[in-house]
Amino acid sequence: MNWKTFYALLSRDGHVARRNLIPTLLQNLLQPLLLTFVFGRVLTAGGMMQAGYKNVLLPGIIGISMVMSGVWAVAMPLITEFQFTKEIEDRLLAPIEIGWLAVEKVVAGMIQALVAGLVVIPSAWLAMGSGVNISLDRPFEFAGMCLLVALFAGAGGLALGCSIGQTQVGLMFSLVLAPMIMFGCTYYPWSFLKSFPGLQYVVLINPLVYANEGLRGALAPQVPHISMAIVMAALAAIDLALLAIGLKRFHGKAIG
Amino acid sequence: MGIGIRIEQLRKVYDSPPPAFSGGFSFGPSRGGPKDKKNKKDKKKKFEVVAVENISLEIRAGELFGLLGPNGAGKSTTIGVLTTRIRPTAGRAFIGDLDVWQQQVAAKRLIGVVPQRPNLDFALTAREILVFHGAYFGQSARERTKRADELIERFKLSDRADHMVRGFSGGMMQRLSIARAMMHDPEVLFLDEPSAGLDPQTRLLLWDIVRDYNSQGKTIVLTTHYMDEADTLCNRLAIIDHGKIIASGAPAELKSSIPGGYLLRIKFDRVTDGLTADLQKLPGVTEVRASGDGADIYADRGGLLIPAVVSAAQAASATLCDVHIQEPSLETLFLHHTGRSLRD
């Protein structure tokens, strides 16, 4: 392992991310924040939703913001760079095993997911106004969840970015990401699906369920949620599986 | 000093369309297409293309070596294997003493690669591309800034150094690609079709740069389908066609190996066996190859032979339609070995 090269690759991604900071933040965070404002403030203020809904919504908003930022940060550049122009070639020729370039991409995605989380927590809190009852009493659980969610975003971005082509990006959003968000317990706790018993168990294949339920358990334990041990174990297993798939596909894409 | 290159029994078979970076690949009907049409169930095996077939090659340290051949000959695939980008199906490749596929990282430190199609990092400016490249190779901040400045100056990119490269012209991208490949001062420089699409002036600049780098004791391997480039630039070259080396040696040596040296491509309204036999008997003729309505005559003289050819044609009641005389060249050599022009 060549740390100097690894750090240089990470610096390159950091440099590009800083250059695109404002558009990236707007792209990833504006929609969740608008959703927060409408569901968490307008509808609760008007009495359509109970005030307690704010505590259900905030962890979900943090979850999808982190996941979407991390997935986009890794997948979109990879899709472009592996296309016809082969922009990634220069980095594939850097003196480091190419698997580490994939790991570097995942780390860069994790950092972007964590930054998105850091930005969205206070912003969403502000957008909801008063009545948010979120606690940071479980800092280790919260930190652990944040890392697992960030790793899910980075590794998921790697697997996705190495599996689809540029022409399929729109389809990926409608067929993969949109159902994942809707059935990912983002806007409701998992226990609310008990009226749909089949669906309640089918959605368990969706990693976002564990991400959102785990963040809910760490930040708003008063809201019903899946046990933290199960959530963390499941998410860790999914993260490792996605990382393994992503690395394999990356090798397949990188070497002719 | 200097690093040599060795390729042993290299073979590459693609079972899916080759990657974009092998660039020059084309699917000739002679090699592409389904291999096992009868076995319909075996869909996965349908696509099989032999790009390189048992190539062995030795390039000496400090040599300027050329791989000459038409599109799809296997040049880019050979370069791809040597630069860790394409995994060989069989055989071994060495940069110095390093087995490229066993010691990839160490091999990558020794090489610089200029691809056929510029693959510049579009998210960065020209200067950043060089500086980050230096950083990947562990250069200190001061070292890489200094080196990037020198290369920007030398490759005449100063005006646009701090612009994003997306808007660069083809020639500028090519110059920047070469500058980037030289950034970490590699011992071996690979250039895949470096002058494709360049204007004559930029081409000359490129040749100067390549010669200058070579004069520092660096080994250079370039692929080209331009005869003049191979002829003027290379110390030695290998001519590749259909994944095989058909001839190798110094350009002068190769040219002198053409029977007779001159090639007269003659077209008649019809060619008979008698005419071919008569042509073979003409003074100075070493070989005659009849093809369709024409004949390729290899001889030790060019224009001087025409009157005799006309007489032979008249004697055989054939009419001369077209005459093309080629002086000894690599083009003639390629024709001699393959029966095809490099541009076919």
Interface residues (C-beta under 8 A of the other chain):
Chain A: N2 K4 T5 A8 L9 S11 R12 H15 V16 R19 P77 Q83 F84 T85 K86 E87 I88 E89 D90 R91 L92 L93 A94 P95 I96 E97 I255 G256
Chain B: Y14 P18 P19 A20 F21 S22 G80 T83 T84 R85 I86 R87 Q104 V105 A106 K108 R109 I111 V113 P115 R117 N119 L120 D121 F122 A123 L124 E128 I129 F132 H133 A135 Y136 F137 G138 R180
